[in-house]
């Protein structure tokens, strides 16, 4: 199919202290998250000057992808819009329409399938299209959890940390692959946990980490205490391993993230690291893929799959994920949740 542009779609983040509360209100609108939890998370941002690094990292990724496409094709402009902060999706779509774009490929900064990483972005795009009176056709690129261009950089970065372990650390250490927790009801309607485990296994195999030396843990839960979310929590698991197995060192691999944004900086680099310091456990945190050239080439591959019948690359037990999401893809699991809206020009947003 032919397309006029690429749309990089991301979460967004505040650019300074005055943005923090309005940003979090956007993030949590319509969600059953206690107000106290929002204020607690706000302090995480204030701890880092009220600014998230995600916007700068998205700009770097956008620039790297533009350079890659100029060299390897297809030569398409790259736009950027966010779910929760400026540039907001509707504003970006207005600019695209003004520039004459009619058909675009949307690249979500999420490697895995779940409501917040797939369907919610499609709903956001549909609402943004409605706000600008349609006029654009948007197709979503597939998730890339098992693409060699995602696994490769994560394995390379994990190997750099793993090779620094002493023999004692290798015997009494653990590699903890970490991802954002989601409610169990949401997880039941997606392949999130399955895809995460496969990505962890692929990275561990590439590095040569024994099966009993790595595991998948979660972080950053925000729901009410009575709502079950995916577990174990990274800090809870570190405490447990320290008490039961004499843990000496951990390598934390943020497999669920493509950039070092606030959940990585605070929940891992601050909370988990401080806990390891208290327990006298060695701590290393692997960098996310960011704008690594191999990862940028992976995104180029995803684009070329759809524009020139390029090869659909995938590693491991599962094939390349679907291009067009089925109607029941990644439901939220919330009672009475609305079906993905259909508006003029948005009927092919992930369908």
KAGILIN-V88675 format. One record per helix or strand of 2 or more residues. SS is the DSSP state (@ for helix, = for strand). FROM is the first residue (numbers start at 1). LEN is the number of residues. If there is no record, write none. Layout:
SS|FROM|LEN / SS|FROM|LEN
//
This chain:
=|5|6 / @|19|10 / @|35|13 / @|54|19 / =|77|6 / @|89|10 / =|103|6 / @|115|17 / =|137|4 / @|148|15 / @|167|6 / =|173|8 / @|184|4 / @|192|16 / @|211|3 / =|214|6 / @|234|12 / =|249|5 / @|262|18 / =|282|5 / @|293|16
//
